[in-house]
Amino acid sequence: MASALALAGCFVARPAAADVDLQIALGMNAGYLRKIPSLGAGKVSTTARDIAAGDVRARGGLWLMGGTVDVQLTIEDRWTVPLFGATVMWATGSAAPIASSFDGSIARIRPSTAVRGDVLFLGFGRRWKHRRFMYGVAARTGISGITMEGDVAAGASRTPLNLGAATFLFTVEAEGCRRIDPEHRVCFQVVPRVYEHQFLNGVTFGLRMEWGR
């Protein structure tokens, strides 16, 4: 009887436990926004008149630098599931003010004051290891917002404007890493921003440190 039970047990399917590990990353980024989007402005009162909330059209591109934090799961040491990420970047380099209009009045946008923030959500990816190197690619969704300062003219005076825009974000992350030890590695990342206000509107480059298998 005991032998029969043991034999039957050999054929009973046992659920395989997936090998899951948590990974955390911190890094520095440089990015290029190919075309600054139209920016929303709230209602303002100038010395000449009240101006209702509306959009101020921008033009040109923008370079930014900042930092990022990211959390993801790795499954069976092959699949990746990005869980949450956040990035804050500031305009870098000199950028001349952009002349525009706000409800018929002359307005200026100052790209040098730009701040861009990304909140990244769930994604899915794949990675490969070869000796001390690792390569990976992942698709990611999120929300991106950008703010800038500006002003609108009324005669000889100017009234400050707080400008901003937000958009759905879709990126593809590609990275190459060099392992320092089994749970620490340094990585270089290239992230085409497939959709940010419009299609193919920029790219981000990052150097980051990752903790996790």
MIVEX-81328 format. One line per 3 residues: number of its first residue (from 0); their letters; for each residue x negated, y negated, z of N, C-alpha, C. Coordinates in nm, 3 decimals. Example, Ala and Ser with C-alpha at 12.3 -4.5 7.8 and 13.67 -1.06 7.14 Angstrom:
REM residues 2
0> as> -1.319 0.569 0.780 -1.230 0.450 0.780 -1.320 0.330 0.780 | -1.285 0.225 0.708 -1.367 0.106 0.714 -1.290 -0.003 0.787
//
This chain:
REM residues 213
0> mas> -0.083 0.120 0.000 0.000 0.000 0.000 -0.086 -0.126 0.000 | -0.187 -0.126 0.086 -0.277 -0.241 0.094 -0.349 -0.263 -0.037 | -0.389 -0.152 -0.100 -0.459 -0.162 -0.230 -0.367 -0.221 -0.336
3> ala> -0.241 -0.184 -0.334 -0.145 -0.236 -0.432 -0.124 -0.385 -0.414 | -0.115 -0.428 -0.287 -0.097 -0.572 -0.260 -0.219 -0.651 -0.305 | -0.337 -0.597 -0.281 -0.460 -0.666 -0.322 -0.467 -0.679 -0.472
6> lag> -0.427 -0.571 -0.544 -0.428 -0.573 -0.690 -0.328 -0.674 -0.744 | -0.210 -0.679 -0.681 -0.108 -0.776 -0.725 -0.156 -0.918 -0.704 | -0.229 -0.939 -0.594 -0.279 -1.073 -0.566 -0.376 -1.123 -0.669
9> cfv> -0.444 -1.032 -0.735 -0.541 -1.073 -0.838 -0.471 -1.134 -0.958 | -0.341 -1.096 -0.978 -0.269 -1.144 -1.095 -0.178 -1.261 -1.064 | -0.171 -1.301 -0.940 -0.089 -1.417 -0.903 -0.166 -1.544 -0.940
12> arp> -0.104 -1.631 -1.017 -0.169 -1.755 -1.061 -0.188 -1.848 -0.942 | -0.308 -1.896 -0.929 -0.339 -1.993 -0.825 -0.364 -2.129 -0.890 | -0.296 -2.236 -0.843 -0.316 -2.367 -0.903 -0.460 -2.414 -0.882
15> aaa> -0.521 -2.462 -0.991 -0.659 -2.512 -0.982 -0.658 -2.656 -0.934 | -0.735 -2.685 -0.834 -0.744 -2.821 -0.782 -0.837 -2.904 -0.869 | -0.787 -3.016 -0.917 -0.868 -3.104 -1.003 -0.976 -3.171 -0.919
18> dvd> -1.093 -3.186 -0.979 -1.205 -3.253 -0.914 -1.189 -3.403 -0.938 | -1.145 -3.475 -0.835 -1.115 -3.618 -0.846 -1.209 -3.697 -0.757 | -1.262 -3.808 -0.812 -1.354 -3.890 -0.736 -1.321 -4.037 -0.757
21> lqi> -1.340 -4.117 -0.653 -1.315 -4.261 -0.660 -1.443 -4.334 -0.698 | -1.430 -4.432 -0.787 -1.546 -4.510 -0.832 -1.517 -4.659 -0.814 | -1.616 -4.732 -0.764 -1.605 -4.877 -0.745 -1.719 -4.944 -0.821
24> alg> -1.691 -5.058 -0.883 -1.793 -5.130 -0.960 -1.787 -5.279 -0.930 | -1.906 -5.341 -0.924 -1.920 -5.485 -0.911 -2.015 -5.532 -1.020 | -1.985 -5.648 -1.082 -2.073 -5.690 -1.190 -2.061 -5.837 -1.223
27> mna> -2.148 -5.879 -1.315 -2.149 -6.014 -1.369 -2.115 -6.007 -1.517 | -2.034 -6.102 -1.564 -1.986 -6.100 -1.702 -2.017 -6.230 -1.775 | -2.034 -6.220 -1.905 -2.035 -6.334 -1.995 -1.933 -6.306 -2.104
30> gyl> -1.855 -6.406 -2.141 -1.750 -6.380 -2.238 -1.732 -6.496 -2.335 | -1.673 -6.463 -2.449 -1.643 -6.563 -2.551 -1.495 -6.557 -2.585 | -1.428 -6.671 -2.574 -1.290 -6.686 -2.616 -1.292 -6.753 -2.752
33> rki> -1.250 -6.681 -2.855 -1.264 -6.731 -2.992 -1.179 -6.855 -3.017 | -1.057 -6.857 -2.968 -0.969 -6.971 -2.989 -0.893 -7.002 -2.861 | -0.911 -7.122 -2.808 -0.837 -7.165 -2.689 -0.689 -7.177 -2.725
36> psl> -0.600 -7.119 -2.646 -0.456 -7.125 -2.680 -0.397 -7.261 -2.646 | -0.276 -7.284 -2.693 -0.201 -7.401 -2.647 -0.178 -7.389 -2.497 | -0.188 -7.501 -2.427 -0.182 -7.500 -2.281 -0.058 -7.574 -2.233
39> gag> 0.009 -7.516 -2.136 0.128 -7.580 -2.081 0.093 -7.685 -1.978 | 0.172 -7.793 -1.977 0.155 -7.900 -1.879 0.290 -7.930 -1.815 | 0.288 -7.962 -1.687 0.412 -7.996 -1.618 0.455 -8.139 -1.645
42> kvs> 0.569 -8.176 -1.594 0.621 -8.312 -1.608 0.528 -8.411 -1.539 | 0.500 -8.523 -1.607 0.414 -8.627 -1.548 0.479 -8.763 -1.571 | 0.444 -8.857 -1.484 0.490 -8.995 -1.498 0.369 -9.084 -1.519
45> tta> 0.366 -9.156 -1.630 0.258 -9.250 -1.659 0.307 -9.391 -1.630 | 0.221 -9.487 -1.648 0.261 -9.627 -1.627 0.359 -9.673 -1.733 | 0.368 -9.597 -1.844 0.457 -9.637 -1.953 0.590 -9.561 -1.951
48> rdi> 0.587 -9.430 -1.916 0.710 -9.350 -1.925 0.693 -9.217 -1.855 | 0.805 -9.148 -1.841 0.803 -9.011 -1.790 0.794 -8.916 -1.909 | 0.708 -8.813 -1.895 0.690 -8.715 -2.001 0.734 -8.579 -1.948
51> aag> 0.824 -8.515 -2.019 0.875 -8.383 -1.978 0.767 -8.277 -1.996 | 0.785 -8.166 -1.927 0.691 -8.054 -1.939 0.688 -8.005 -2.084 | 0.570 -7.963 -2.127 0.555 -7.915 -2.263 0.417 -7.857 -2.286
54> dvr> 0.384 -7.832 -2.410 0.255 -7.772 -2.448 0.162 -7.876 -2.508 | 0.033 -7.855 -2.482 -0.072 -7.938 -2.542 -0.157 -7.846 -2.628 | -0.166 -7.875 -2.756 -0.238 -7.787 -2.847 -0.388 -7.806 -2.832
57> arg> -0.461 -7.695 -2.827 -0.607 -7.697 -2.817 -0.667 -7.638 -2.943 | -0.799 -7.644 -2.953 -0.868 -7.584 -3.067 -1.010 -7.549 -3.022 | -1.078 -7.472 -3.106 -1.216 -7.437 -3.076 -1.226 -7.318 -2.982
60> glw> -1.350 -7.272 -2.960 -1.376 -7.159 -2.872 -1.440 -7.201 -2.742 | -1.477 -7.100 -2.662 -1.527 -7.128 -2.528 -1.611 -7.012 -2.477 | -1.727 -7.042 -2.418 -1.810 -6.943 -2.350 -1.785 -6.952 -2.200
63> lmg> -1.782 -6.837 -2.134 -1.756 -6.831 -1.990 -1.850 -6.732 -1.923 | -1.869 -6.751 -1.793 -1.946 -6.657 -1.711 -1.877 -6.639 -1.577 | -1.892 -6.520 -1.519 -1.829 -6.496 -1.389 -1.858 -6.357 -1.336
66> gtv> -1.771 -6.311 -1.248 -1.791 -6.183 -1.182 -1.668 -6.096 -1.189 | -1.686 -5.966 -1.161 -1.576 -5.872 -1.171 -1.585 -5.765 -1.063 | -1.471 -5.709 -1.026 -1.464 -5.593 -0.938 -1.366 -5.494 -1.003
69> dvq> -1.396 -5.365 -0.991 -1.315 -5.265 -1.060 -1.309 -5.137 -0.977 | -1.193 -5.070 -0.982 -1.173 -4.945 -0.910 -1.111 -4.845 -1.008 | -1.164 -4.723 -1.012 -1.107 -4.622 -1.101 -1.127 -4.483 -1.044
72> lti> -1.052 -4.389 -1.100 -1.067 -4.248 -1.066 -1.138 -4.176 -1.179 | -1.220 -4.077 -1.145 -1.275 -3.986 -1.244 -1.220 -3.847 -1.215 | -1.180 -3.777 -1.322 -1.118 -3.646 -1.309 -1.201 -3.544 -1.386
75> edr> -1.241 -3.439 -1.317 -1.323 -3.332 -1.376 -1.451 -3.387 -1.438 | -1.498 -3.501 -1.388 -1.623 -3.562 -1.433 -1.622 -3.597 -1.582 | -1.502 -3.603 -1.641 -1.491 -3.633 -1.784 -1.390 -3.744 -1.813
78> wtv> -1.275 -3.738 -1.747 -1.167 -3.833 -1.775 -1.170 -3.946 -1.672 | -1.137 -4.064 -1.715 -1.133 -4.178 -1.625 -0.994 -4.241 -1.626 | -0.951 -4.286 -1.509 -0.823 -4.356 -1.494 -0.850 -4.486 -1.420
81> plf> -0.875 -4.596 -1.492 -0.891 -4.725 -1.426 -0.764 -4.761 -1.349 | -0.779 -4.799 -1.223 -0.663 -4.827 -1.139 -0.635 -4.976 -1.128 | -0.740 -5.053 -1.095 -0.722 -5.196 -1.071 -0.855 -5.268 -1.093
84> gat> -0.847 -5.387 -1.150 -0.968 -5.468 -1.168 -0.932 -5.615 -1.165 | -1.029 -5.698 -1.133 -1.009 -5.842 -1.131 -1.137 -5.911 -1.176 | -1.122 -6.015 -1.257 -1.235 -6.091 -1.309 -1.204 -6.239 -1.299
87> vmw> -1.302 -6.318 -1.257 -1.291 -6.464 -1.258 -1.412 -6.518 -1.333 | -1.387 -6.608 -1.430 -1.493 -6.663 -1.512 -1.474 -6.814 -1.527 | -1.587 -6.885 -1.534 -1.587 -7.029 -1.549 -1.655 -7.069 -1.680
90> atg> -1.613 -7.181 -1.735 -1.675 -7.231 -1.859 -1.822 -7.258 -1.835 | -1.904 -7.228 -1.935 -2.047 -7.252 -1.924 -2.095 -7.330 -2.045 | -2.203 -7.406 -2.026 -2.255 -7.487 -2.135 -2.176 -7.616 -2.151
93> saa> -2.224 -7.703 -2.238 -2.157 -7.831 -2.262 -2.046 -7.813 -2.364 | -1.936 -7.881 -2.342 -1.822 -7.875 -2.433 -1.756 -8.012 -2.435 | -1.747 -8.071 -2.551 -1.687 -8.203 -2.565 -1.537 -8.195 -2.540
96> pia> -1.476 -8.302 -2.484 -1.330 -8.304 -2.468 -1.260 -8.287 -2.603 | -1.144 -8.223 -2.597 -1.065 -8.199 -2.718 -0.953 -8.303 -2.724 | -0.947 -8.376 -2.834 -0.840 -8.474 -2.853 -0.714 -8.402 -2.899
99> ssf> -0.600 -8.435 -2.837 -0.474 -8.373 -2.873 -0.362 -8.473 -2.846 | -0.240 -8.423 -2.837 -0.126 -8.509 -2.806 -0.031 -8.436 -2.713 | 0.042 -8.514 -2.633 0.139 -8.459 -2.540 0.267 -8.543 -2.554
102> dgs> 0.365 -8.485 -2.619 0.492 -8.553 -2.643 0.472 -8.690 -2.710 | 0.381 -8.696 -2.808 0.357 -8.819 -2.882 0.252 -8.910 -2.822 | 0.207 -8.884 -2.700 0.102 -8.964 -2.637 -0.034 -8.897 -2.656
105> iar> -0.139 -8.979 -2.664 -0.274 -8.925 -2.682 -0.316 -8.852 -2.555 | -0.366 -8.730 -2.573 -0.410 -8.649 -2.460 -0.549 -8.595 -2.486 | -0.618 -8.561 -2.378 -0.751 -8.499 -2.386 -0.752 -8.373 -2.300
108> irp> -0.819 -8.271 -2.353 -0.842 -8.147 -2.278 -0.991 -8.135 -2.253 | -1.030 -8.097 -2.132 -1.172 -8.083 -2.098 -1.206 -7.935 -2.081 | -1.257 -7.871 -2.186 -1.289 -7.727 -2.177 -1.394 -7.695 -2.072
111> sta> -1.479 -7.791 -2.037 -1.583 -7.765 -1.938 -1.526 -7.736 -1.799 | -1.397 -7.765 -1.778 -1.333 -7.738 -1.649 -1.258 -7.605 -1.648 | -1.270 -7.527 -1.754 -1.190 -7.406 -1.768 -1.224 -7.300 -1.664
114> vrg> -1.121 -7.235 -1.614 -1.134 -7.118 -1.528 -1.040 -7.010 -1.585 | -1.094 -6.891 -1.608 -1.012 -6.781 -1.659 -1.012 -6.667 -1.560 | -0.895 -6.612 -1.533 -0.883 -6.498 -1.443 -0.809 -6.384 -1.509
117> dvl> -0.859 -6.261 -1.489 -0.794 -6.141 -1.541 -0.754 -6.051 -1.425 | -0.636 -5.995 -1.434 -0.595 -5.887 -1.344 -0.570 -5.765 -1.432 | -0.646 -5.659 -1.410 -0.642 -5.540 -1.495 -0.563 -5.429 -1.426
120> flg> -0.482 -5.359 -1.506 -0.396 -5.253 -1.455 -0.445 -5.116 -1.502 | -0.354 -5.019 -1.498 -0.387 -4.881 -1.534 -0.440 -4.869 -1.677 | -0.530 -4.775 -1.693 -0.584 -4.745 -1.825 -0.617 -4.597 -1.833
123> fgr> -0.681 -4.560 -1.942 -0.720 -4.420 -1.960 -0.845 -4.415 -2.045 | -0.938 -4.327 -2.008 -1.063 -4.321 -2.082 -1.132 -4.186 -2.074 | -1.247 -4.180 -2.138 -1.327 -4.057 -2.146 -1.473 -4.096 -2.128
126> rwk> -1.550 -4.008 -2.064 -1.693 -4.035 -2.049 -1.775 -3.909 -2.073 | -1.902 -3.930 -2.107 -1.995 -3.822 -2.138 -2.126 -3.847 -2.065 | -2.190 -3.740 -2.020 -2.319 -3.751 -1.952 -2.426 -3.674 -2.027
129> hrr> -2.545 -3.732 -2.029 -2.661 -3.665 -2.088 -2.783 -3.699 -2.004 | -2.826 -3.600 -1.925 -2.938 -3.620 -1.833 -2.910 -3.737 -1.739 | -2.992 -3.841 -1.743 -2.973 -3.953 -1.651 -2.886 -4.065 -1.712
132> fmy> -2.827 -4.040 -1.828 -2.746 -4.141 -1.894 -2.599 -4.100 -1.897 | -2.514 -4.202 -1.900 -2.370 -4.178 -1.910 -2.311 -4.281 -2.006 | -2.214 -4.236 -2.085 -2.147 -4.323 -2.181 -1.997 -4.307 -2.161
135> gva> -1.923 -4.416 -2.178 -1.779 -4.408 -2.158 -1.703 -4.509 -2.240 | -1.575 -4.480 -2.261 -1.485 -4.571 -2.331 -1.348 -4.559 -2.266 | -1.277 -4.672 -2.254 -1.145 -4.671 -2.190 -1.060 -4.783 -2.247
138> art> -0.931 -4.758 -2.258 -0.834 -4.860 -2.298 -0.766 -4.913 -2.171 | -0.737 -5.044 -2.170 -0.691 -5.108 -2.047 -0.588 -5.215 -2.077 | -0.490 -5.231 -1.990 -0.394 -5.340 -2.000 -0.409 -5.433 -1.881
141> gis> -0.350 -5.551 -1.892 -0.358 -5.645 -1.782 -0.291 -5.777 -1.816 | -0.318 -5.877 -1.734 -0.269 -6.013 -1.753 -0.388 -6.106 -1.742 | -0.397 -6.205 -1.831 -0.505 -6.303 -1.829 -0.446 -6.443 -1.823
144> git> -0.505 -6.528 -1.742 -0.461 -6.667 -1.732 -0.580 -6.760 -1.740 | -0.558 -6.879 -1.796 -0.665 -6.978 -1.808 -0.611 -7.114 -1.768 | -0.690 -7.192 -1.697 -0.652 -7.327 -1.657 -0.761 -7.425 -1.699
147> meg> -0.722 -7.547 -1.726 -0.814 -7.656 -1.759 -0.758 -7.787 -1.706 | -0.844 -7.886 -1.699 -0.803 -8.021 -1.664 -0.796 -8.106 -1.790 | -0.715 -8.210 -1.785 -0.704 -8.302 -1.896 -0.638 -8.431 -1.851
150> dva> -0.603 -8.515 -1.944 -0.531 -8.638 -1.911 -0.453 -8.686 -2.032 | -0.357 -8.772 -2.005 -0.275 -8.832 -2.110 -0.283 -8.984 -2.096 | -0.295 -9.052 -2.210 -0.315 -9.197 -2.210 -0.181 -9.271 -2.208
153> aga> -0.182 -9.384 -2.139 -0.069 -9.478 -2.139 -0.129 -9.617 -2.135 | -0.147 -9.677 -2.252 -0.217 -9.804 -2.259 -0.363 -9.784 -2.224 | -0.412 -9.864 -2.129 -0.553 -9.854 -2.088 -0.574 -9.752 -1.976
156> srt> -0.467 -9.698 -1.920 -0.479 -9.604 -1.809 -0.461 -9.461 -1.857 | -0.506 -9.368 -1.775 -0.492 -9.226 -1.806 -0.437 -9.153 -1.684 | -0.345 -9.061 -1.710 -0.283 -8.983 -1.604 -0.333 -8.839 -1.613
159> pln> -0.380 -8.783 -1.501 -0.435 -8.646 -1.505 -0.329 -8.543 -1.543 | -0.376 -8.439 -1.610 -0.292 -8.325 -1.646 -0.355 -8.197 -1.592 | -0.272 -8.110 -1.538 -0.314 -7.975 -1.503 -0.256 -7.880 -1.607
162> lga> -0.345 -7.814 -1.682 -0.305 -7.736 -1.797 -0.330 -7.587 -1.772 | -0.247 -7.502 -1.832 -0.268 -7.359 -1.813 -0.188 -7.275 -1.911 | -0.229 -7.149 -1.924 -0.158 -7.053 -2.009 -0.186 -6.913 -1.957
165> atf> -0.090 -6.824 -1.974 -0.105 -6.683 -1.933 -0.061 -6.594 -2.048 | -0.116 -6.472 -2.052 -0.086 -6.382 -2.162 -0.103 -6.236 -2.120 | -0.035 -6.147 -2.192 -0.062 -6.005 -2.182 -0.203 -5.978 -2.236
168> lft> -0.274 -5.884 -2.174 -0.411 -5.854 -2.212 -0.426 -5.706 -2.243 | -0.491 -5.676 -2.356 -0.524 -5.538 -2.389 -0.671 -5.534 -2.432 | -0.748 -5.450 -2.366 -0.891 -5.442 -2.393 -0.934 -5.297 -2.418
171> vea> -1.049 -5.282 -2.481 -1.116 -5.153 -2.495 -1.255 -5.169 -2.435 | -1.283 -5.091 -2.331 -1.411 -5.102 -2.259 -1.506 -4.992 -2.306 | -1.626 -5.030 -2.346 -1.730 -4.934 -2.384 -1.854 -4.964 -2.299
174> egc> -1.913 -4.860 -2.240 -2.028 -4.883 -2.154 -2.132 -4.773 -2.169 | -2.256 -4.812 -2.140 -2.367 -4.720 -2.131 -2.436 -4.740 -1.998 | -2.465 -4.630 -1.927 -2.517 -4.639 -1.790 -2.646 -4.559 -1.774
177> rri> -2.730 -4.605 -1.682 -2.851 -4.533 -1.642 -2.838 -4.498 -1.495 | -2.843 -4.369 -1.465 -2.824 -4.323 -1.328 -2.947 -4.352 -1.243 | -2.924 -4.409 -1.124 -3.031 -4.432 -1.027 -3.043 -4.311 -0.934
180> dpe> -2.930 -4.260 -0.889 -2.922 -4.136 -0.812 -2.785 -4.076 -0.842 | -2.751 -3.961 -0.783 -2.624 -3.896 -0.822 -2.499 -3.983 -0.807 | -2.502 -4.086 -0.721 -2.381 -4.164 -0.699 -2.401 -4.313 -0.724
183> hrv> -2.510 -4.354 -0.784 -2.534 -4.496 -0.815 -2.590 -4.509 -0.956 | -2.539 -4.605 -1.030 -2.589 -4.628 -1.166 -2.569 -4.775 -1.204 | -2.652 -4.819 -1.296 -2.640 -4.954 -1.351 -2.591 -4.941 -1.495
186> cfq> -2.496 -5.027 -1.533 -2.428 -5.010 -1.661 -2.423 -5.142 -1.738 | -2.430 -5.130 -1.870 -2.405 -5.243 -1.959 -2.274 -5.217 -2.030 | -2.186 -5.316 -2.028 -2.051 -5.297 -2.080 -2.019 -5.400 -2.188
189> vvp> -1.954 -5.355 -2.295 -1.902 -5.441 -2.400 -1.752 -5.420 -2.407 | -1.676 -5.531 -2.399 -1.530 -5.521 -2.391 -1.465 -5.610 -2.496 | -1.432 -5.556 -2.615 -1.352 -5.634 -2.710 -1.213 -5.661 -2.649
192> rvy> -1.170 -5.785 -2.654 -1.038 -5.823 -2.604 -0.941 -5.816 -2.723 | -0.885 -5.697 -2.740 -0.804 -5.669 -2.859 -0.686 -5.765 -2.869 | -0.622 -5.793 -2.755 -0.516 -5.895 -2.754 -0.532 -5.985 -2.633
195> ehq> -0.545 -6.114 -2.657 -0.550 -6.217 -2.553 -0.499 -6.346 -2.616 | -0.373 -6.376 -2.598 -0.303 -6.487 -2.664 -0.280 -6.459 -2.812 | -0.371 -6.387 -2.876 -0.356 -6.342 -3.014 -0.452 -6.224 -3.035
198> fln> -0.442 -6.158 -3.150 -0.524 -6.040 -3.173 -0.671 -6.079 -3.197 | -0.760 -5.995 -3.143 -0.905 -6.009 -3.163 -0.952 -6.150 -3.130 | -0.921 -6.192 -3.007 -0.949 -6.330 -2.969 -1.071 -6.346 -2.879
201> gvt> -1.157 -6.244 -2.872 -1.277 -6.261 -2.792 -1.342 -6.131 -2.752 | -1.450 -6.144 -2.676 -1.526 -6.028 -2.629 -1.593 -6.065 -2.498 | -1.614 -5.965 -2.414 -1.684 -5.984 -2.286 -1.800 -5.887 -2.277
204> fgl> -1.913 -5.935 -2.225 -2.030 -5.852 -2.201 -2.055 -5.849 -2.050 | -2.087 -5.731 -1.996 -2.105 -5.722 -1.852 -2.222 -5.634 -1.812 | -2.285 -5.671 -1.702 -2.387 -5.590 -1.637 -2.337 -5.563 -1.497
207> rme> -2.322 -5.433 -1.462 -2.259 -5.403 -1.336 -2.321 -5.282 -1.269 | -2.294 -5.273 -1.139 -2.339 -5.162 -1.057 -2.218 -5.077 -1.022 | -2.231 -4.944 -1.040 -2.120 -4.854 -1.012 -2.157 -4.757 -0.901
210> wgr> -2.061 -4.732 -0.812 -2.076 -4.635 -0.705 -1.971 -4.526 -0.724 | -2.014 -4.403 -0.726 -1.925 -4.289 -0.746 -1.984 -4.191 -0.844 | -1.939 -4.066 -0.841 -1.997 -3.963 -0.928 -1.959 -3.986 -1.074
//
